[in-house]
Amino acid sequence: MSGFVETSFAAGAHLFEAGQKADKFYIIKQGTVELLDSKTGQVFATLTAGQPFGEQAVLAGGVRSATARAKEPTVCMALTATGLQQVLSKESDINRIVFRALLLQLSMANQLRQTG
């Protein structure tokens, strides 16, 4: 995958913390990542190989709303915010609109999961 960098994390390692600047997003190649609520520290999602995470904050140019922790030894493919913007800039206007709509839907689903 062009622009992606393979990164390994030990079990228990934090990939990022809630409140940190969002500078990259990840796709899990191998292992398991838990997403923890910033207020309670409780796990609200468990992600496995093939699943992306961290893209919402990157695209919004903001900060992390959750903490990501490797549940076991984990390998991720990471793409920087700049790299992601470059990939998206090559897409047609309609693809970018659809992508942003899906991102909004994901954001709303995550909010419901965290509050429910």
VMD Tcl script that draws the C-alpha trace (Angstrom):
set ca {
  {0.00 0.00 0.00}
  {1.62 3.19 -1.18}
  {2.45 5.71 1.53}
  {1.69 3.31 4.37}
  {4.35 2.42 6.92}
  {4.22 -0.88 8.81}
  {4.42 -0.32 12.57}
  {4.49 -2.94 15.35}
  {3.11 -2.54 18.87}
  {3.60 -4.75 21.92}
  {0.61 -5.97 23.91}
  {-0.63 -3.13 26.11}
  {1.09 -0.39 24.09}
  {-0.88 2.75 23.35}
  {-0.98 3.68 19.67}
  {-2.38 7.08 20.61}
  {-4.07 8.78 23.57}
  {-7.28 10.77 23.80}
  {-6.48 14.46 23.49}
  {-3.41 14.00 21.28}
  {-3.19 15.65 17.87}
  {-4.36 13.27 15.16}
  {-1.42 12.87 12.80}
  {-2.05 9.43 11.23}
  {-4.60 6.72 10.80}
  {-4.16 2.97 10.90}
  {-5.29 -0.27 9.32}
  {-4.71 -3.40 11.40}
  {-2.61 -5.96 9.55}
  {-2.35 -8.45 12.41}
  {-3.51 -8.44 16.03}
  {-6.22 -6.65 18.00}
  {-6.70 -3.01 19.03}
  {-9.05 -1.77 21.74}
  {-10.55 1.72 21.70}
  {-11.04 3.21 25.15}
  {-13.47 5.95 26.16}
  {-11.65 9.13 27.14}
  {-13.81 9.72 30.22}
  {-14.26 6.25 31.68}
  {-11.30 4.34 30.28}
  {-13.69 1.54 29.34}
  {-13.24 -0.39 26.09}
  {-16.02 0.56 23.67}
  {-14.71 -1.21 20.56}
  {-12.38 -4.08 19.73}
  {-10.91 -4.07 16.23}
  {-9.15 -6.86 14.34}
  {-7.20 -7.43 11.12}
  {-8.43 -5.41 8.16}
  {-10.20 -2.76 10.19}
  {-9.21 0.92 9.96}
  {-9.29 3.37 12.85}
  {-8.23 6.91 13.66}
  {-9.35 8.33 10.33}
  {-12.10 10.54 11.75}
  {-9.81 12.74 13.80}
  {-7.22 12.87 11.01}
  {-9.73 14.06 8.42}
  {-11.22 16.58 10.81}
  {-7.72 17.90 11.53}
  {-8.41 17.57 15.21}
  {-7.46 15.64 18.29}
  {-8.09 12.06 19.32}
  {-11.38 11.47 21.11}
  {-10.36 7.99 22.32}
  {-7.27 6.03 23.29}
  {-6.14 3.10 21.12}
  {-4.35 0.21 22.84}
  {-2.90 -3.00 21.42}
  {-4.64 -5.91 23.12}
  {-1.96 -8.32 21.90}
  {1.17 -7.95 19.75}
  {-0.19 -5.98 16.80}
  {1.03 -4.84 13.39}
  {-0.62 -1.86 11.71}
  {-0.21 -0.04 8.45}
  {-0.06 3.70 9.22}
  {-0.70 6.62 6.86}
  {0.01 10.22 7.86}
  {-2.64 12.92 7.67}
  {-0.75 14.50 4.76}
  {-0.59 11.16 2.95}
  {-4.31 10.62 3.42}
  {-5.11 14.09 2.09}
  {-2.93 13.40 -0.96}
  {-4.78 10.14 -1.64}
  {-8.16 11.86 -1.32}
  {-7.13 14.80 -3.50}
  {-6.76 12.40 -6.43}
  {-10.39 11.29 -6.12}
  {-13.33 12.81 -7.96}
  {-15.60 15.30 -6.19}
  {-18.41 12.72 -5.90}
  {-16.07 10.15 -4.32}
  {-14.92 12.72 -1.75}
  {-18.56 13.63 -0.97}
  {-19.50 9.97 -0.52}
  {-16.40 9.39 1.62}
  {-17.25 12.35 3.89}
  {-20.88 11.15 4.19}
  {-19.68 7.70 5.25}
  {-17.28 9.30 7.70}
  {-20.13 11.32 9.23}
  {-22.24 8.17 9.54}
  {-19.34 6.36 11.24}
  {-18.82 9.28 13.60}
  {-22.47 9.25 14.63}
  {-22.41 5.47 15.15}
  {-19.28 5.78 17.32}
  {-20.91 8.50 19.43}
  {-23.94 6.28 19.99}
  {-21.71 3.34 20.92}
  {-19.80 5.44 23.46}
  {-22.94 6.88 25.11}
  {-25.01 3.70 24.95}
}
mol new
graphics top color blue
foreach p $ca { graphics top sphere $p radius 0.5 }
foreach p [lrange $ca 0 end-1] q [lrange $ca 1 end] { graphics top cylinder $p $q radius 0.2 }
display resetview
